[in-house]
């Protein structure tokens, strides 16, 4: 994306308003037809304009449920929309733009749809960062790449079956060979990060999880493509590798360097990690907020006409601020 979300408060406010309308219409949309779906599509289109890849992926996954016409998914849709609204409030209110805060709701979408949950889809690393060039590196021939791929694949199959460190070490040696032969930063980067991930696994700095298996399998496929000619690593592969490097403990100098070079330190801190975004609100507090907001609208109209009691208006604002604080909506608290 070109600008941080915090620099686009007006656009975010418009998106939030569209999401609020979609949330109000969610039940009717899934049971009766198009109204809520149309409003969600408007919000999704606005997110696409912002070019925020992680939030667009979240919205696309949410949209699959919105357009399912399955009334049983209504709670999932309502929670997902509310979580995104709360996230926008968090950013507008000065919070860090870290889409991983939406991981819990996103994984719920995937589980309901029967897909394996993958919070790394919401990871948004800076892909402009790269390792240094290696001008003296000697490129591997096609035959050498094929032999390296066979070595890696043999280790991968053993590791998937038995989980032995010896097999993992064999894979690491194959990956290191490709990394050492890559002169250009962009070509070196996926193998450099993969070396760090494998080192973290070997030194108990990273737990084996489905995403690890997916990454190591994707590296095998990518190595096969390289043997047939130059091939650029996909953004998804880089995102998964960097997500695992961020999750890893800094157990070796290489893991530390990869984390430093790609600014991965702190991405799972309280304000930017996978902490669940509050996505549901107390009904009584929400009703009170709506009543207070209507009163404020009336008072504001009276102010514009010169006939309002300023002290009463300030009192209404303070009451609304307390309710917004109880709801956990920082942008509304700041406004009040």
Buried (B, 14 or more C-beta within 10 A) or exposed (E): BEEEBBEBBEBBBBBBBBBBBBBBBBBEBBEEEEBBBBBBBBBBEBBBEBEBBBBBBBBBBBBBBBBBEBEEBBBBBBBBBBBBBBBBBBBBBEBBBBBBBBBBBBBBBBEBBEEEBBBBBBBBBEBEBBBEBBEEBEEBEEEBBBBBBBBBBBBBEBBEEEEEEEBBBBBBBBBBBBBBBBEEBBBBBBBBBBBBBBBBBBBEBBEEEEBBEBBBEBBBEBBBBBBEEEEEBEEBBBBBBBBBBBBBEBBBEBBBBBBEBBEBEBBBEEEBBBBEBBBEBEEEBBEBBEEBBEBBEEBBEBEEEEEBEEEEBEEBBEBBBBBBEBBBBBBBBEEB
